[in-house]
Amino acid sequence: MSKKLPNMTEEEWEAVCNRCGKCCLIKIQDEDTGEIYYTDVVCKYFNFETCECTEYQNRCTLVPECLKLTKDNVGKISWMPKSCAYRCLFEGRPHPKREPVSAFCISENLVGDDELEDHILEREDL
């Protein structure tokens, strides 16, 4: 896409997403250091076939921790995976190859909160 980020319409912005599902992975923040860790556990609203949210329009209401990525905040979220299509656009890098998380993630419905630390991924995995 050759259009500059600030000039994109909402529809063009939404079209940037390559449906990898990485934003749907549950993250854990270390209370002492503030560091963010990704897990291989995905939100219960994640559709494994399409790699999309089944409650996309209501996601931030249903899951208050869900972040709505916008043209205004994309550059401020340092923990976004380097392979995120939005981050690549913001940083002026080529659109990434789609590597859906559905190949390796599991639903949060199958994992207890006390088990999340057992599912932490290496950052290089993203």
N, C-alpha and C positions, 0 to 999 in steps of 0.2 A: 504494500500500500504506500503510495507516494504522498498522500495528504499529511500535512503537519498535525501533530497531536492536538494543539489548541483549536484547530479548525474542524476537527471531526465532529460529526453529529453523534447523537447517542447510539443510533443504529450502527454507524461505522465503528464506533468504539466497541460495541458488543461483538462485532464481527471479527475483531482482532483475536479473540480467544480461540485457541486451537483445541479446546476440550481435552486437555491432558488430565484434569482432575486434581492437580497438585494443591490447588487452593482448598480442596475439600479434605485433605489430610489433616487429622487432628494434631495440634501442636501443643507442646508442653513448655512452659517458661520456668526456668530455674529462679526461684524466689530470691536467692542470694546474688547471683550474677546478672540476672535479667536475660541470659542467653535463651534463645528459642531452639527447641528440638522438634523435628518432624518425626511422626510415627508412621507406621504402615497401616494405621487405623483410619478409616474414612467415615465421614458423617453419615448418620443413618438415612439421610435424604439423598444420598448418592445413588445414581442409577448406573450399575456396572456395565450395561450394554452401550449406553450412549455417553458415559462419562459426564453427565450433566446432573444438576440438582433437580430433583422431582418437585421441589417447592421453591424454585428460583425467585419468583416474585415476592414471596413471603419469607425468604430465608433469614433475613436479619431480625425479623420479629420472632420466628420460631427458634432460632439459634442466635441469641444476643452476641455471642463471640464471633459470629460470622462477619467478616469484613467486606463491605462493598467497595471494590476497587474502582477508582475513578481517575479521570485525567488529572485531577488536582492532587490526589494522594499517592499515585503510583510511584513517584520519585522519592517519597518519604518513608516507604516501607522497606527497610533494609533486609528483612528476613525473607522477602519473596525469592523463590528459587531463581537462579541465574537463567534457567531454561524457560521461565514464564514468558509467553508471547508478549504480554503487556510490558514487562520489564525490558525485553529486547527492543521493543518499539521505543520506549522512553530513552534507552541508552544508545539508540541508533544502530543496533546490531541486526543482522538478518533474522527473519522469522524462524524460530526453531522447528526442528522435526518433531512431530507429535509422538510422544512416548507416554501413552495412557497409564495411569496408576492402577487401573482395574486389573492389570496382569499380576500385581503383587499385593494389593491391599485387602483388608478385611473390614467388615462393617463394625461400627462401634456397638451394635447390638450383640456382638459376640465377645466383647471384651469388657471386663469390669474396670472401673476407674482406677482401682488399685493395681491393675495389670498394665496400664499404659506405658510405664517406664520400660517394661519388657519388650516393647514394640518400637523403641527409638531406632531411627534409621541413621546411617552415616550421611553426613551432609553431601558427600560426593555422589550419593545415590540419586540426587535430584538434579 
